[in-house]
Amino acid sequence: MSWGPVASQLCLLSQLKERSVGDKVRFLGCVISYDTSTACLALGHMYPPGTNETVLVDIELVLETIQPGLTQVGHWVNVVGYIVEEKSGTQKLSGTKASPRHVQALLIWPTGPLDIGRYEKSLEDAAARP
């Protein structure tokens, strides 16, 4: 029996909609926007091709520990956090049909040098295994 925290589930940003509220997830995404009034990052990752999934990440709990520049548009970031209910008063992101998934960040850090194709392939391969 383990007494440590629950492990996060590594997934693609596009798979977050399949996760349940309360699930602990790990994913990466590209910063689309940052709202300083709500401390929410909008992240995207257009994968698989043809998807336009976004997620809103509440970074209020980690604001004091994030690296400078992490919220700049175009930066790729890793996120570990919990799927949470949509906050009341949250608006849809422009260009999206439905409300995005919401995540409460526990950890967030830059990806550093990234081979995005290799990352996508490794998660596809993992999903294909029984």
Phi, psi and omega in degrees: 000132181262136179256001181280179179292158178294138178289149176277156179259117179288128181207165173282153178304322181293343180271353182298329180295340179273350181273156181265155174303133181100344178291140176264124187233159171228132181203172172234156181201165180259132181294122177264318179200165176220128179256107183293334182287333180247355184056042179244129173266138169260123180243148177223162175197105184279071178212136358297161181309140180095349178271155177223052183280143174227162177218143174260126183245116177279116183252016183304321182291340185243010183305321184285347185247355182285151180285146178303141177085355183297334184267007180286139179302134179099346179282138174269133182228151171266141180227135167240129181187185181252140171292129181233165176295152175297134178285142178295141180088357179284132180266157174293150174285145179297140179086002179248151182274325184236166176295138180286163175291150180244138180228136172266112184286135171257326178218144174209133181208156181292150180286335187074199178303134188222130170259090187299324178297320179293319177300311181298317180295320181295323178286327175296314180299318180296322179290332182282338179287140180289000000 
